[in-house]
Amino acid sequence: MDGDNQLTTATFYTPVQNSILQVETRMRDVTNGHHPDLGAALEHLLSSGGKRVRPAVALLTGAMLGADNEKIISLAASIELLHTATLVHDDLIDGALLRRGFPTLNAQWTPGATVLTGDFIFACAAKLAAQTDSVELMHLFAETLATIVNGEITQMFPRQDDGYYDEYLKRIYAKTGSLFVLATTAPAILSSIRESTFDTAQRFGYGIGMAFQITDDVLDFTGKQSSVGKPVASDLRQGLVTLPTIYYREKNPDDQNLDIILCGKNIKNENLNQLVGAIQSSGAIERSMNKARQFVNQALEALDELPLTAERRALEDLANYIVDRRI
Amino acid sequence: MDGDNQLTTATFYTPVQNSILQVETRMRDVTNGHHPDLGAALEHLLSSGGKRVRPAVALLTGAMLGADNEKIISLAASIELLHTATLVHDDLIDGALLRRGFPTLNAQWTPGATVLTGDFIFACAAKLAAQTDSVELMHLFAETLATIVNGEITQMFPRQDDGYYDEYLKRIYAKTGSLFVLATTAPAILSSIRESTFDTAQRFGYGIGMAFQITDDVLDFTGKQSSVGKPVASDLRQGLVTLPTIYYREKNPDDQNLDIILCGKNIKNENLNQLVGAIQSSGAIERSMNKARQFVNQALEALDELPLTAERRALEDLANYIVDRRI
């Protein structure tokens, strides 16, 4: 509940509060006229407490760059739906029964219905992206979807023994960074100052996107189960190596519990808890957050080059919120 | 093998033989640079013997309407990939282990990998559609995807007791008609004679698409298992009511075997085989094929209004092939 209060009081939503409501409406409108059970499932998904950080990034960047507000609202809704669709398929793949403390679609529906609901949300996202009337944006949209899915597929296959750090950066770019980059570069495409802002917007989106995922991965180790909605170190429990584990391994290359996980073997719960405790108290958490802060600083440097408006100030707040949040 | 020979000798491919090869190349190129295992899965899917009827429709329509050949090739590849992606997810949902006599992805991979491969192919289809540089086409592409998926979802939920025929038409439009309509209207969008040809192209696509699916549904009752790659009446065995069954029911409203299936209850194999035999010998097959022929005739009437070229002649052959084929 701490986290929820923290979110409600986050100041960066202020300049786009009305637009966020229009994004909510647009996400719901796009599902109209279709099968009623599908409508109910979508309503469930859309009201399950997403923080709407990605729409906020798109709306603020669009307003800062003077892009057409109607198109930016469609874009923001499209990005949030694309994100939602990937979550629906992810939860199915992981067999997750809860997300953000709410039952997943997967927990209530058959796998078939869940696959199709995800597909339908992809289609709705594509419809909204097309409403921006920009071919360049559609290219970017399709490319981002391919990047996200390819990242998930790569994650499924056995990893190499070395290069965890480089692979991690690639993976979190595909998973999260790419969609934040879409949320900052697509508004540049829709603005009249595209040429002078696209690259800078890209650097800004990259920085906050990478910081967002690293912070998520840290919160997986440090967050309370009640706020995160998952058991502590749920990634590691599924054999997924994230930055705190990578930094821990650098200093503790001989930890046998970690070796067992890295070899993809089953580990006793007792040994896993021991490993989680060791990672938590090793300094790896702090080092990871320093890395996240580094990405935010790079983002802030890029932001400095963009037009100084109220929305730019809000994006600064948002960038800082990304690493300061507790959910 | 009969069917394969029939296909190889089908004359309608002749004017676009080279373009079809370019479509094959483009479908493979779009997957490059991604995860190798994914590449292998795509190669398996793309070489599993699709007839490429939809690309042929798009290529022939595009050439008939004088649309840019490069864009039409991207469009044709996009449509075939969209079709392939829906098949991958369908096979997963149905738990099918074979398609066209080849093992499905589903039979070899985990559900998760199969979901993601389908998603990746959707993304590739969207990338190719964006290569046409037409916003109107992207709208149509996204709308078609939504129609297809919504149709599949509708099929999943309990049907009403009456109105089978109307529901059937809606369902096969969503499943098959809509993609044929995309294959004929998208080339009109890309041509310089869009205004005078779009509606006619739509009628043509609708007619052949509906005829294609009705013929498929008839072949499910009449085809040899070796050609179709599925047991006879596989739809009915899964509780799916298609046109032959609807026509049979009109004349035999009291058939108790049929009632059991329509109520969604389990039926003994012996009784199911009895019902299949009754449908096969009832005249419902012939009446269904008459309906398919009617749709083809409507398509041919529309085609008559379009420019008289070698490709139009080929589209006539293709329309007739759709109802004359045995696979």
Contacts between the chains, C-beta under 8 A, distances in Angstrom:
chain1	res1	chain2	res2	distance
A	34	B	146	7.5
A	34	B	150	4.8
A	34	B	153	7.8
A	35	B	150	6.0
A	35	B	153	5.1
A	35	B	154	5.0
A	35	B	157	6.8
A	37	B	153	7.4
A	37	B	157	5.7
A	38	B	150	7.0
A	38	B	153	5.3
A	89	B	115	5.3
A	89	B	116	7.2
A	89	B	119	6.3
A	92	B	111	7.7
A	92	B	112	7.5
A	92	B	115	6.4
A	93	B	111	7.4
A	93	B	112	3.6
A	93	B	115	6.1
A	93	B	116	7.2
A	94	B	112	8.0
A	110	B	156	7.9
A	111	B	92	7.7
A	111	B	93	7.4
A	111	B	111	6.5
A	112	B	92	7.5
A	112	B	93	3.6
A	112	B	94	8.0
A	112	B	156	6.5
A	113	B	153	7.0
A	113	B	156	5.9
A	115	B	89	5.4
A	115	B	92	6.4
A	115	B	93	6.2
A	115	B	115	5.8
A	115	B	118	7.8
A	116	B	89	7.2
A	116	B	93	7.2
A	116	B	149	5.6
A	116	B	152	5.4
A	116	B	153	5.0
A	116	B	156	7.2
A	117	B	153	7.4
A	118	B	115	7.8
A	118	B	119	7.8
A	119	B	89	6.4
A	119	B	118	7.8
A	119	B	122	7.3
A	119	B	145	7.6
A	119	B	149	4.5
A	120	B	146	6.5
A	120	B	149	4.5
A	120	B	150	6.4
A	120	B	153	6.7
A	122	B	119	7.3
A	122	B	122	6.1
A	122	B	145	7.3
A	123	B	142	5.9
A	123	B	145	4.0
A	123	B	146	3.8
A	123	B	149	5.7
A	124	B	146	6.4
A	126	B	126	6.2
A	126	B	138	7.6
A	126	B	141	7.2
A	126	B	142	3.7
A	126	B	145	6.5
A	127	B	139	7.3
A	127	B	142	4.2
A	127	B	143	6.4
A	127	B	146	6.3
A	129	B	138	7.8
A	129	B	142	7.5
A	130	B	135	6.5
A	130	B	138	4.4
A	130	B	139	4.5
A	130	B	141	7.8
A	130	B	142	5.2
A	131	B	139	7.9
A	133	B	135	5.0
A	134	B	135	7.2
A	135	B	130	6.5
A	135	B	133	5.0
A	135	B	134	7.2
A	135	B	135	5.9
A	135	B	138	7.3
A	138	B	126	7.6
A	138	B	129	7.8
A	138	B	130	4.4
A	138	B	135	7.3
A	138	B	138	4.9
A	139	B	127	7.3
A	139	B	130	4.5
A	139	B	131	8.0
A	141	B	126	7.2
A	141	B	130	7.8
A	142	B	123	5.9
A	142	B	126	3.7
A	142	B	127	4.1
A	142	B	129	7.5
A	142	B	130	5.2
A	143	B	127	6.4
A	145	B	119	7.6
A	145	B	122	7.3
A	145	B	123	4.0
A	145	B	126	6.5
A	146	B	34	7.5
A	146	B	120	6.5
A	146	B	123	3.8
A	146	B	124	6.4
A	146	B	127	6.3
A	149	B	116	5.6
A	149	B	119	4.5
A	149	B	120	4.5
A	149	B	123	5.7
A	150	B	34	4.8
A	150	B	35	6.0
A	150	B	38	7.0
A	150	B	120	6.4
A	152	B	116	5.4
A	153	B	34	7.8
A	153	B	35	5.1
A	153	B	37	7.4
A	153	B	38	5.3
A	153	B	113	7.0
A	153	B	116	5.0
A	153	B	117	7.3
A	153	B	120	6.7
A	154	B	35	5.0
A	156	B	110	7.9
A	156	B	112	6.5
A	156	B	113	5.9
A	156	B	116	7.2
A	157	B	35	6.8
A	157	B	37	5.7
